[in-house]
């Protein structure tokens, strides 16, 4: 279909992260649709150390399923590099759960 945007999310484990500070997953694209489950699987990967940081600098969209995911895991993760757009999409999660992480 012409003009239809495809959902896509790239999840990359930051190999340069300091081991004592946990794992950093860099997200690029849309946290939407079927990709939310892929993100959930990546976050629960046994090879990922805690604490877990999600770098959302290159996230372009979060749908309702993505917002629900962040709501579920908010107290277990740290989110960094939030654009104003992503902050707006997550404002209700941050208001309920706190944004001091």
C-alpha positions in Angstrom: 0.0 0.0 0.0 1.3 3.4 -0.9 1.7 5.8 1.9 1.4 3.3 4.7 4.1 3.3 7.3 5.4 -0.1 8.3 6.0 -0.8 12.0 9.5 -1.7 12.8 11.7 -1.8 15.9 15.4 -2.4 16.0 16.7 -3.5 19.4 20.5 -3.4 19.9 22.4 -4.4 23.1 25.0 -1.8 23.8 28.3 -3.7 23.8 30.1 -0.7 25.3 28.0 -0.4 28.5 29.9 -0.9 31.7 29.1 -4.4 33.2 28.6 -3.1 36.7 25.9 -0.7 35.5 23.8 -3.4 33.9 22.7 -3.7 30.3 21.6 -0.9 27.8 19.2 -1.7 25.0 19.1 0.9 22.3 15.7 1.1 20.6 15.1 2.5 17.1 11.8 2.9 15.4 8.3 2.1 16.6 7.4 0.4 19.9 4.2 -0.8 18.4 2.2 -3.9 17.4 4.1 -7.2 17.3 7.4 -5.4 18.2 6.2 -4.8 21.8 6.4 -8.6 22.4 9.9 -8.7 20.8 11.0 -5.9 23.2 9.5 -7.8 26.1 11.5 -10.9 25.1 14.7 -8.9 24.7 14.2 -7.4 28.2 13.7 -10.8 29.8 16.7 -12.4 28.0 18.7 -14.3 30.5 21.9 -12.8 29.1 20.7 -9.3 30.0 22.1 -8.1 33.4 20.2 -5.8 35.7 19.6 -3.0 36.1 18.3 -2.6 32.6 18.4 0.7 30.7 16.3 1.4 27.6 17.7 4.2 25.4 14.8 5.6 23.5 16.6 8.3 21.6 15.6 7.0 18.2 12.1 5.8 19.0 9.6 7.5 16.6 6.3 6.2 17.9 4.8 4.2 20.8 1.3 2.8 20.4 -1.1 1.7 23.2 0.5 -1.7 23.5 3.9 0.0 23.8 2.7 2.4 26.5 1.2 -0.6 28.4 4.6 -2.3 28.2 6.4 0.7 29.7 3.6 0.9 32.4 4.3 -2.8 33.3 8.1 -2.5 33.5 8.6 1.2 34.5 9.8 0.4 38.1 12.2 -2.2 36.8 14.0 -0.2 34.1 15.6 3.1 33.5 14.7 5.1 30.4 17.2 7.5 28.9 17.3 10.0 26.0 13.6 10.6 25.9 12.6 13.0 23.2 9.7 15.4 23.9 7.5 13.3 21.6 8.2 10.1 23.5 7.9 11.9 26.9 4.4 13.1 25.7 3.4 9.5 24.8 4.6 8.2 28.2 3.4 11.1 30.3 0.6 9.1 32.0 3.0 6.3 32.9 5.5 8.8 34.3 2.8 10.6 36.3 1.6 7.4 37.9 4.9 5.6 38.4 7.2 8.6 38.8 9.9 9.8 36.4 12.8 10.0 38.8 14.6 6.9 37.6 
